[in-house]
Amino acid sequence: MAMDRYSSYADLKATERQGIDYSIVSLDRHSPVTIIAPHGGQIEPPTSTLAIAIAADDYNAYCFDGLRTDRQHHELHITSQNFDEPIGCKLIAKSDTVIALHGRRDRKAPKSVWIGGLDGELCYGIATYLGRAGFQTATGGHEFPALDLANICNRGRRKKGVQLEIPRSLRDILSGDTEVFNQFTNAIRLSIADAVCAGAADSIARQKSESKVDRSFRSFAMTASPNADARPALTRSRKA
């Protein structure tokens, strides 16, 4: 596999032309969830199309797209740990949940979506929903665990996200079959909605618990504090 040509966005920007060689799509819908394709367009197709479809009108979306079909993958590819395009990083930094879509070579698993990232619960949830929709997944034992805090998927507010590595053969099917494409994107949308609902329920339960503790503490403080009349008189010592 060829090495990336650029190690940062600044390096890339100094040579490549925005609007000709690459483009940036950033859709901020003020959602806590952001779907990203940092190697979108012609770099790892069709990850941008998938990201936009998963985000729909509900979630934020960000895509860094290679525009030219005559370019090699590595020429506009900035690895996830080094990815530092400012618009995307700003959107990600204010998001609670970040899901990054990537493309990979088939290797020996041409149909399996390799799932990684530090958000273990959401990784499991996405794997579950994709499995129900008929897709193969692996949440461990593969080459892209995405456990580095510097990985772009783990740079949201909660410092844990999800990375999906989609093999070339499956990406070709998704590009050519609308029904399969919709099944794939809908499965991920269902997993996100499930996670968001669970998070909201946890937040409500936590608030109720904190409120109950606060009320108990105030009640205890009122009963434990002696009345002013019951306090012993304080006397000052005076010099003779």
SERO-4910 file (N, C-alpha, C, O; in steps of 0.05 Angstrom, whole numbers):
BEGIN
 pado doro    nc1    nc2    nc3   cac1   cac2   cac3    cc1    cc2    cc3    oc1    oc2    oc3
  Met    A     17    -24      0      0      0      0     18     25      0     36     27     16
  Ala    A     13     43    -18     29     67    -20     26     86      4      4     87     16
  Met    A     47     99     11     46    118     33     31    143     25     31    151      1
  Asp    A     18    156     45      4    181     39     23    202     29     46    203     38
  Arg    A     15    218     11     31    239      0     33    262     20     54    275     23
  Tyr    A     11    267     35     10    289     54      6    280     82    -10    261     87
  Ser    A     19    292    101     16    285    129     -2    305    144     -8    301    168
  Ser    A    -11    326    131    -29    345    143    -45    360    122    -38    359     98
  Tyr    A    -66    374    131    -82    389    112    -66    413    101    -69    420     77
  Ala    A    -49    425    118    -33    448    109    -15    440     85    -12    454     66
  Asp    A     -3    416     87     14    406     66     -3    402     40      6    409     18
  Leu    A    -26    390     43    -43    385     20    -52    411      7    -51    414    -17
  Lys    A    -61    429     24    -72    455     14    -51    471     -1    -58    486    -20
  Ala    A    -26    468      6     -4    483     -7      0    474    -36     11    489    -52
  Thr    A    -10    450    -43     -6    440    -70    -32    436    -85    -33    442   -109
  Glu    A    -52    425    -72    -77    418    -85    -96    442    -87    -94    460    -71
  Arg    A   -114    441   -106   -132    463   -110   -161    456   -102   -173    437   -112
  Gln    A   -171    472    -82   -198    467    -74   -218    474    -96   -215    494   -109
  Gly    A   -237    456   -100   -256    460   -122   -248    447   -148   -264    444   -166
  Ile    A   -222    439   -150   -212    425   -174   -202    398   -166   -210    378   -178
  Asp    A   -184    397   -146   -174    371   -137   -190    360   -114   -192    335   -111
  Tyr    A   -201    377    -97   -216    367    -74   -238    388    -67   -237    411    -75
  Ser    A   -257    379    -51   -277    397    -41   -283    389    -12   -278    367     -3
  Ile    A   -295    408      2   -303    403     30   -333    408     33   -343    429     25
  Val    A   -347    388     44   -375    391     49   -379    389     80   -371    370     92
  Ser    A   -391    410     91   -397    411    120   -425    420    124   -433    442    117
  Leu    A   -441    402    136   -470    408    141   -474    407    171   -475    386    183
  Asp    A   -476    431    183   -480    433    212   -510    436    218   -521    458    213
  Arg    A   -522    415    227   -551    416    234   -555    418    264   -577    414    274
  His    A   -534    426    278   -535    430    307   -544    405    321   -559    405    341
  Ser    A   -535    382    311   -541    356    323   -517    347    339   -494    355    334
  Pro    A   -521    331    360   -498    320    375   -484    297    360   -464    287    369
  Val    A   -496    289    337   -485    267    321   -474    277    295   -487    293    281
  Thr    A   -449    269    288   -437    277    263   -427    252    248   -413    235    259
  Ile    A   -435    250    222   -426    229    205   -405    240    186   -410    260    173
  Ile    A   -382    227    184   -360    239    168   -349    218    148   -350    194    152
  Ala    A   -339    230    126   -324    214    106   -299    230    101   -298    246     82
  Pro    A   -278    226    117   -254    242    113   -238    235     88   -220    250     80
  His    A   -244    212     76   -231    204     51   -253    199     31   -255    177     19
  Gly    A   -269    220     26   -293    217      9   -288    222    -20   -265    224    -29
  Gly    A   -310    224    -35   -308    228    -64   -293    205    -78   -301    182    -73
  Gln    A   -273    212    -94   -259    192   -109   -236    179    -93   -223    161   -103
  Ile    A   -233    187    -68   -211    175    -52   -220    147    -43   -205    128    -48
  Glu    A   -243    145    -30   -254    119    -21   -284    120    -26   -300    122     -8
  Pro    A   -292    117    -52   -320    118    -58   -335     93    -48   -322     72    -46
  Pro    A   -361     94    -42   -378    118    -41   -382    128    -13   -405    132     -4
  Thr    A   -361    132      3   -364    138     31   -379    165     35   -394    168     55
  Ser    A   -374    184     18   -388    210     20   -418    207     16   -434    218     31
  Thr    A   -426    192     -4   -454    187    -10   -467    173     14   -490    179     21
  Leu    A   -453    154     25   -464    140     49   -467    159     72   -487    158     86
  Ala    A   -447    176     77   -448    194    100   -471    214     97   -485    218    117
  Ile    A   -475    224     74   -497    243     69   -524    229     73   -543    241     85
  Ala    A   -526    204     64   -551    189     66   -557    182     95   -580    184    104
  Ile    A   -537    175    110   -541    168    138   -548    192    154   -565    191    172
  Ala    A   -535    214    149   -541    239    163   -569    249    156   -583    259    174
  Ala    A   -577    247    131   -603    256    121   -607    285    131   -589    302    129
  Asp    A   -631    291    142   -636    318    152   -634    319    182   -641    339    195
  Asp    A   -624    298    194   -624    296    223   -597    301    237   -596    313    258
  Tyr    A   -576    292    224   -549    294    236   -530    311    220   -535    316    196
  Asn    A   -509    320    232   -488    334    218   -473    315    199   -472    291    203
  Ala    A   -462    327    178   -447    311    159   -422    327    150   -423    352    148
  Tyr    A   -400    313    146   -375    325    137   -362    306    117   -359    282    123
  Cys    A   -353    317     95   -340    301     75   -316    316     63   -318    339     56
  Phe    A   -293    303     63   -270    313     48   -268    297     23   -260    273     24
  Asp    A   -274    309      0   -278    294    -25   -255    299    -45   -248    321    -51
  Gly    A   -244    277    -54   -227    279    -78   -244    281   -102   -263    265   -105
  Leu    A   -237    299   -121   -255    304   -143   -246    291   -170   -263    288   -188
  Arg    A   -221    284   -172   -211    274   -197   -209    244   -198   -199    231   -179
  Thr    A   -219    232   -219   -219    203   -222   -192    192   -230   -187    168   -228
  Asp    A   -174    210   -239   -147    200   -248   -126    201   -226   -102    198   -232
  Arg    A   -135    205   -201   -115    206   -179   -114    180   -164   -134    165   -163
  Gln    A    -91    173   -154    -88    149   -137    -98    155   -109    -99    178    -99
  His    A   -107    134    -96   -119    136    -69   -102    152    -50   -112    169    -36
  His    A    -76    146    -49    -58    158    -29    -52    187    -34    -41    200    -16
  Glu    A    -58    197    -57    -50    224    -64    -65    246    -49    -54    268    -44
  Leu    A    -90    240    -41   -105    260    -25   -113    248      2   -130    259     16
  His    A   -102    226      9   -109    211     34    -92    221     57    -67    218     57
  Ile    A   -105    233     77    -91    240    102   -101    221    123   -125    220    129
  Thr    A    -83    205    135    -91    184    153   -107    196    177   -104    219    184
  Ser    A   -125    179    188   -144    189    209   -130    202    233   -141    221    244
  Gln    A   -107    192    241    -93    204    264    -82    231    258    -79    248    276
  Asn    A    -77    237    232    -65    263    224    -86    282    213    -79    305    208
  Phe    A   -110    272    208   -130    289    194   -136    314    210   -145    312    233
  Asp    A   -131    337    198   -133    362    214   -145    385    198   -139    408    203
  Glu    A   -162    379    178   -175    400    163   -193    416    182   -210    404    196
  Pro    A   -189    442    185   -202    458    206   -232    457    208   -244    456    229
  Ile    A   -245    458    185   -275    459    185   -286    433    196   -304    433    213
  Gly    A   -275    411    187   -284    385    198   -277    381    227   -294    371    242
  Cys    A   -253    389    235   -245    386    263   -262    402    282   -269    394    304
  Lys    A   -270    426    273   -288    443    289   -315    430    293   -326    431    316
  Leu    A   -326    419    272   -352    406    274   -351    381    292   -369    377    308
  Ile    A   -330    366    289   -326    342    304   -323    348    334   -334    334    351
  Ala    A   -307    369    340   -301    376    368   -326    383    384   -325    379    409
  Lys    A   -347    392    371   -371    399    386   -393    377    384   -416    382    392
  Ser    A   -385    354    375   -404    332    372   -400    312    394   -377    307    402
  Asp    A   -422    300    403   -420    279    424   -413    252    411   -398    236    422
  Thr    A   -425    247    388   -421    221    374   -411    226    346   -422    242    330
  Val    A   -389    213    339   -377    215    312   -374    188    300   -363    169    312
  Ile    A   -385    185    276   -382    159    261   -368    165    235   -377    181    219
  Ala    A   -345    152    232   -328    157    208   -331    133    189   -329    110    197
  Leu    A   -336    139    163   -338    119    143   -313    119    126   -304    139    116
  His    A   -302     95    122   -278     91    107   -281     68     87   -299     51     90
  Gly    A   -264     68     67   -263     46     49   -237     31     52   -216     43     58
  Arg    A   -237      5     49   -213    -11     51   -211    -31     28   -231    -35     14
  Arg    A   -188    -43     25   -185    -65      6   -199    -89     17   -203    -92     41
  Asp    A   -207   -107     -1   -222   -131      8   -206   -149     27   -217   -159     47
  Arg    A   -180   -152     22   -164   -171     36   -178   -198     34   -185   -207     12
  Lys    A   -182   -211     57   -196   -238     56   -224   -236     66   -236   -256     73
  Ala    A   -235   -212     68   -262   -208     79   -277   -188     61   -281   -165     69
  Pro    A   -284   -196     37   -296   -177     17   -324   -168     23   -334   -149     10
  Lys    A   -337   -179     43   -364   -171     50   -367   -161     79   -388   -152     87
  Ser    A   -346   -162     94   -347   -155    122   -340   -126    128   -319   -116    120
  Val    A   -358   -113    143   -352    -85    152   -337    -87    178   -346    -98    198
  Trp    A   -313    -77    178   -296    -77    202   -302    -52    219   -299    -30    210
  Ile    A   -311    -57    243   -321    -36    261   -301    -31    283   -293    -51    297
  Gly    A   -293     -7    288   -274      0    309   -281     26    322   -302     38    315
  Gly    A   -264     36    340   -269     61    354   -273     56    384   -277     33    392
  Leu    A   -271     77    399   -272     75    428   -300     74    440   -303     69    464
  Asp    A   -320     79    424   -348     77    433   -358     49    430   -371     42    410
  Gly    A   -351     32    449   -357      3    447   -386     -3    444   -394    -20    429
  Glu    A   -403     12    459   -432      7    458   -443     12    431   -459     -4    420
  Leu    A   -435     34    419   -446     41    392   -434     22    371   -448     15    352
  Cys    A   -409     14    374   -397     -6    356   -415    -31    356   -421    -42    335
  Tyr    A   -422    -40    380   -438    -64    382   -466    -60    371   -477    -77    357
  Gly    A   -477    -36    376   -504    -30    365   -504    -29    335   -523    -40    323
  Ile    A   -484    -17    323   -483    -16    294   -480    -44    282   -492    -51    262
  Ala    A   -462    -60    295   -458    -87    286   -484   -103    287   -490   -119    270
  Thr    A   -499    -99    309   -524   -113    312   -544   -106    291   -556   -124    279
  Tyr    A   -548    -81    286   -568    -72    266   -559    -80    237   -576    -87    221
  Leu    A   -534    -77    231   -524    -86    205   -528   -116    202   -535   -125    180
  Gly    A   -523   -131    223   -527   -160    222   -556   -167    216   -561   -185    201
  Arg    A   -574   -153    229   -602   -158    225   -610   -152    196   -629   -164    185
  Ala    A   -596   -133    184   -602   -126    156   -588   -144    136   -591   -140    112
  Gly    A   -573   -163    146   -560   -183    128   -531   -177    121   -521   -190    103
  Phe    A   -519   -158    135   -491   -152    129   -472   -165    149   -479   -169    172
  Gln    A   -448   -172    139   -428   -184    156   -412   -162    169   -406   -141    157
  Thr    A   -405   -166    195   -389   -146    209   -368   -161    227   -370   -184    233
  Ala    A   -349   -145    235   -329   -154    254   -322   -131    272   -314   -109    262
  Thr    A   -324   -134    298   -318   -113    317   -291   -117    331   -283   -101    348
  Gly    A   -276   -137    323   -250   -142    334   -235   -161    316   -246   -174    298
  Gly    A   -209   -164    322   -192   -183    307   -186   -174    279   -179   -191    262
  His    A   -188   -148    273   -181   -138    246   -160   -117    248   -150   -110    270
  Glu    A   -152   -106    225   -129    -88    224   -135    -59    231   -116    -43    234
  Phe    A   -160    -52    235   -167    -23    239   -184    -20    265   -208    -14    263
  Pro    A   -172    -24    288   -188    -22    313   -196      7    320   -215     11    335
  Ala    A   -181     27    310   -187     55    315   -189     62    344   -207     76    353
  Leu    A   -169     53    360   -169     57    389   -152     81    397   -150     87    421
  Asp    A   -139     93    378   -121    116    384   -139    141    389   -157    147    374
  Leu    A   -133    155    411   -148    179    417   -145    200    395   -163    217    392
  Ala    A   -123    199    380   -119    218    359   -135    212    334   -137    229    316
  Asn    A   -147    188    332   -163    181    309   -186    201    307   -198    208    328
  Ile    A   -192    210    283   -212    231    279   -239    223    291   -255    241    299
  Cys    A   -246    197    291   -272    189    302   -273    192    332   -295    192    344
  Asn    A   -250    193    345   -249    195    375   -244    223    385   -237    227    408
  Arg    A   -248    243    368   -242    271    376   -266    287    382   -265    312    382
  Gly    A   -289    275    387   -313    289    395   -312    296    424   -292    291    438
  Arg    A   -333    307    435   -334    316    462   -330    293    482   -318    296    503
  Arg    A   -340    269    475   -339    247    493   -313    231    489   -308    211    504
  Lys    A   -297    239    470   -271    226    464   -274    196    458   -257    180    464
  Lys    A   -296    189    445   -300    162    435   -320    162    413   -342    174    415
  Gly    A   -313    148    391   -330    147    368   -329    120    355   -320    101    367
  Val    A   -337    119    330   -339     94    315   -327     98    287   -330    118    274
  Gln    A   -312     77    278   -301     77    251   -311     53    237   -309     30    247
  Leu    A   -321     56    213   -330     34    196   -311     32    172   -308     51    156
  Glu    A   -299      9    168   -282      3    145   -297    -16    127   -302    -39    133
  Ile    A   -305     -5    103   -322    -20     85   -305    -30     62   -292    -15     49
  Pro    A   -306    -57     56   -289    -68     35   -297    -60      7   -320    -52      3
  Arg    A   -279    -61    -11   -283    -52    -38   -307    -67    -51   -324    -54    -64
  Ser    A   -309    -93    -48   -330   -108    -61   -358    -99    -51   -376    -96    -67
  Leu    A   -360    -95    -25   -385    -86    -14   -391    -58    -23   -414    -51    -28
  Arg    A   -371    -41    -25   -375    -13    -34   -385    -13    -63   -402      4    -70
  Asp    A   -375    -31    -79   -384    -33   -107   -414    -41   -107   -429    -30   -124
  Ile    A   -422    -59    -90   -450    -67    -89   -467    -44    -80   -488    -38    -91
  Leu    A   -458    -30    -59   -473     -7    -49   -476     15    -70   -497     28    -71
  Ser    A   -456     18    -87   -457     39   -108   -477     31   -130   -488     49   -143
  Gly    A   -481      5   -134   -497     -3   -157   -525    -13   -150   -541    -18   -168
  Asp    A   -530    -18   -125   -556    -29   -117   -570    -11    -97   -562    -10    -73
  Thr    A   -590      4   -105   -603     23    -88   -616     10    -64   -616     20    -42
  Glu    A   -628    -14    -68   -641    -28    -46   -621    -36    -24   -626    -32      0
  Val    A   -598    -46    -32   -578    -54    -12   -567    -29      1   -562    -28     25
  Phe    A   -562     -8    -14   -553     18     -3   -572     28     18   -563     35     40
  Asn    A   -598     27     13   -617     37     32   -618     19     57   -621     29     79
  Gln    A   -616     -7     53   -615    -25     76   -591    -19     94   -593    -20    119
  Phe    A   -569    -14     82   -544     -8     97   -547     18    112   -542     18    136
  Thr    A   -555     39     99   -557     65    112   -579     66    133   -576     78    154
  Asn    A   -601     52    128   -623     51    147   -615     36    172   -623     44    195
  Ala    A   -599     15    169   -590      0    192   -573     17    211   -576     17    235
  Ile    A   -555     33    199   -538     50    215   -555     73    228   -550     80    251
  Arg    A   -574     83    213   -592    104    224   -607     93    248   -611    107    268
  Leu    A   -617     69    246   -632     57    268   -614     53    293   -623     57    315
  Ser    A   -589     45    288   -571     41    311   -565     68    324   -562     69    349
  Ile    A   -562     89    308   -557    116    320   -581    125    336   -578    135    359
  Ala    A   -605    122    325   -630    130    339   -632    115    365   -640    126    385
  Asp    A   -626     89    365   -627     73    389   -608     83    410   -614     85    433
  Ala    A   -583     90    401   -563    100    420   -570    127    431   -566    132    454
  Val    A   -582    144    414   -590    171    423   -612    169    443   -612    183    463
  Cys    A   -632    151    438   -654    147    457   -643    136    484   -652    145    505
  Ala    A   -625    117    482   -613    105    507   -598    127    522   -599    128    547
  Gly    A   -583    143    507   -568    165    521   -587    185    534   -581    194    556
  Ala    A   -609    191    520   -628    210    532   -641    198    557   -644    212    577
  Ala    A   -647    172    556   -659    159    579   -639    159    603   -647    164    626
  Asp    A   -614    153    597   -594    154    618   -591    181    630   -588    184    654
  Ser    A   -592    202    613   -590    229    622   -613    237    641   -609    249    662
  Ile    A   -637    229    633   -661    234    649   -659    220    676   -664    231    697
  Ala    A   -651    194    675   -648    179    700   -627    191    718   -630    192    742
  Arg    A   -605    200    706   -584    212    722   -593    238    735   -587    244    758
  Gln    A   -608    254    719   -618    279    730   -638    274    753   -637    288    773
  Lys    A   -655    254    750   -674    247    772   -659    238    796   -666    245    819
  Ser    A   -638    222    792   -622    212    814   -608    234    829   -608    236    853
  Glu    A   -596    253    813   -582    275    825   -602    293    840   -595    304    861
  Ser    A   -626    297    829   -646    313    842   -655    300    868   -659    314    888
  Lys    A   -658    274    868   -666    260    892   -645    262    914   -651    267    937
  Val    A   -620    259    906   -598    262    925   -597    290    936   -592    294    960
  Asp    A   -601    310    918   -601    338    927   -623    343    947   -619    357    967
  Arg    A   -647    333    942   -670    337    961   -664    323    987   -670    335   1008
  Ser    A   -653    299    986   -646    285   1011   -625    300   1027   -627    302   1052
  Phe    A   -606    312   1014   -585    327   1028   -596    351   1041   -590    358   1064
  Arg    A   -614    366   1026   -626    390   1038   -643    383   1062   -644    398   1082
  Ser    A   -658    360   1059   -675    352   1082   -658    345   1106   -665    352   1128
  Phe    A   -636    331   1101   -618    324   1123   -605    349   1136   -603    351   1160
  Ala    A   -598    368   1119   -585    392   1129   -604    408   1146   -596    419   1166
  Met    A   -630    408   1139   -649    423   1155   -654    410   1182   -658    424   1202
  Thr    A   -655    384   1182   -660    370   1208   -635    368   1225   -637    367   1250
  Ala    A   -612    369   1212   -587    366   1228   -578    392   1239   -564    393   1259
  Ser    A   -585    415   1227   -576    441   1237   -591    449   1262   -616    449   1261
  Pro    A   -578    455   1284   -592    463   1309   -604    491   1305   -595    507   1290
  Asn    A   -626    496   1320   -639    522   1320   -620    543   1333   -603    536   1349
  Ala    A   -624    567   1325   -607    588   1336   -609    590   1366   -590    595   1380
  Asp    A   -635    585   1376   -639    588   1405   -625    566   1420   -619    569   1444
  Ala    A   -620    543   1406   -608    520   1420   -578    521   1421   -565    505   1434
  Arg    A   -566    540   1407   -537    542   1406   -526    553   1432   -538    572   1443
  Pro    A   -505    542   1442   -493    553   1466   -483    581   1462   -472    588   1441
  Ala    A   -486    597   1483   -476    625   1482   -446    625   1481   -433    610   1495
  Leu    A   -436    643   1464   -407    646   1462   -398    669   1479   -410    690   1478
  Thr    A   -377    665   1494   -367    687   1510   -339    694   1501   -324    677   1492
  Arg    A   -333    719   1503   -306    728   1495   -290    732   1521   -299    741   1541
  Ser    A   -266    723   1519   -247    728   1542   -237    757   1540   -230    767   1519
  Arg    A   -237    770   1563   -227    797   1564   -202    799   1581   -198    784   1600
  Lys    A   -185    817   1572   -161    821   1588   -168    835   1614   -185    853   1614
  Ala    A   -155    827   1636   -161    840   1662   -150    869   1662   -152    883   1682
***
